[in-house]
Amino acid sequence: MYSTGLIRDSSAMVKMVLNLSGQSQQRYPLAFDYQATTPCSEEVIDAMKPYWNECWGNASNRQNRLGLLASAAVGLAREQLGSNLNIKPESLIFTSGATEANNLALLGHARAKAREIGRPGHLITVTTEHHAVLDPMRALRREGFRLSEINPNADGLISPVDLINAFKDDTFMVSVMIANNEIGVIQPIADLARTCKQRGITFHTDAAQAFGHLPIDISELGVDLLSLSGHKLYGPKGIGALVMRSDLPMLPLYWGGGQEMGLRPGTIPVPLVVGFAKAAEIAMRDLVKRSEKLTFLRNRLWEELNQLLPDLILNGSLEQRLPHNLNFTVPSVLGSRLHRSLRPIVGLSSGSACSNGRPSHVLRALGRSSTQAEASLRLSIGWHTTEDDIKLAVKAIAKVVNDLRNW
Ligand SMILES: Cc1ncc(COP(=O)(O)O)c(C=O)c1O
């Protein structure tokens, strides 16, 4: 399509790509990948603005006015996020995103716990987790911990009984995400966390896809550790947080200037922290309205697709699902052809943005074959999606599928 080889300036690249999309009102490809990331909202950009070059101090240096201002901005952001989540502000540790928050939670707690009890123990997670959970868990297995990866039911959900069946005498940590990034299903976290609490087992949840899209009250959920990301809720990329119960044993992943209670050393990116808090504030303010709009549009997308292509197979529960997610398998077409034909028209994905083109491990865990997993589409819509976008996407998908089938 275009080569970045000759472009040395990233803003020139953006202009070139946008020009390629033409001057029409409708931008192609249509944006149907809001679970990979979201555009930063104007309000968030405005909130961050002064912290790039006016209030540019180091939040850890309170010996001068600029540093004090930066520190106050970080303190305020921490309080705003804390009140959104119904937690004490001190329980938030800022990280570069949910990947780092997951790694800190899982590696940091497991290693601290093993040091405390003098041996590694048993861990549980679910096969449909994001690789930002699966990979640190598997790294812990290489360090000597034992790991059970449990399979969800056909609808993508797990129950407290599934967890209870996997418990061993020395299980000390469980990690189950709130909402799945590929199939959007929402796990019964409060019930799962309660099952763990009764046995003194630490419960971690990856809330990257849920925060800003579902109401989250950490006290009500009863979780011990929770990971957040800024860029899934119209905030900046490169920022997230780990929420941590204060009495939990935890070791840092690296060492340095002692920031974030010594658990995440390094200079705090003040503009990103401010933008993250602003994005969360807006997301909470608009949550009900946005959720209603997206549920309506998503249901319409599914219903209209079903009318034209009645043999589509829905992946994951429709009821226990994020409002902005749809994921289905298209029978009798080759996945590579399906994706190649749709690419110029609808910007969607086959699975996680981080799956490196392999057939989705999430869909495989639901029982889909590799061929079916490859011929599956994840469509995720956002605040800016319109009814026209839905109509155009339905038309495009139905035409591409029918053409491929008649080929
Ligand atoms: C469920 C889940 N966890 C973790 C991540 C990684 O988040 P981040 O990009 O903030 O590191 C993602 C991003 O796609 C995700 O969907």
The ligand as an SDF file (V2000), in Angstrom:
LIG
                    3D

 16 16  0  0  0  0  0  0  0  0999 V2000
   -6.8710   -8.1010   28.0420 C   0  0  0  0  0  0  0  0  0  0  0  0
   -5.6410   -7.3190   27.7410 C   0  0  0  0  0  0  0  0  0  0  0  0
   -4.6310   -7.3440   28.6200 N   0  0  0  0  0  0  0  0  0  0  0  0
   -3.5130   -6.6510   28.4100 C   0  0  0  0  0  0  0  0  0  0  0  0
   -3.3490   -5.8900   27.2810 C   0  0  0  0  0  0  0  0  0  0  0  0
   -2.0850   -5.1040   27.0850 C   0  0  0  0  0  0  0  0  0  0  0  0
   -2.3240   -3.7720   27.4800 O   0  0  0  0  0  0  0  0  0  0  0  0
   -1.2470   -2.6360   27.2240 P   0  0  0  0  0  0  0  0  0  0  0  0
   -1.2680   -2.3580   25.7720 O   0  0  0  0  0  0  0  0  0  0  0  0
   -1.7490   -1.4880   28.0570 O   0  0  0  0  0  0  0  0  0  0  0  0
    0.0560   -3.1290   27.7190 O   0  0  0  0  0  0  0  0  0  0  0  0
   -4.3710   -5.8410   26.3340 C   0  0  0  0  0  0  0  0  0  0  0  0
   -4.1930   -5.0650   25.0810 C   0  0  0  0  0  0  0  0  0  0  0  0
   -4.6160   -5.4540   24.0120 O   0  0  0  0  0  0  0  0  0  0  0  0
   -5.5500   -6.5670   26.5750 C   0  0  0  0  0  0  0  0  0  0  0  0
   -6.5430   -6.5640   25.6930 O   0  0  0  0  0  0  0  0  0  0  0  0
  1  2  1  0
  2  3  1  0
  2 15  2  0
  3  4  2  0
  4  5  1  0
  5  6  1  0
  5 12  2  0
  6  7  1  0
  7  8  1  0
  8  9  2  0
  8 10  1  0
  8 11  1  0
 12 13  1  0
 12 15  1  0
 13 14  2  0
 15 16  1  0
M  END
$$$$
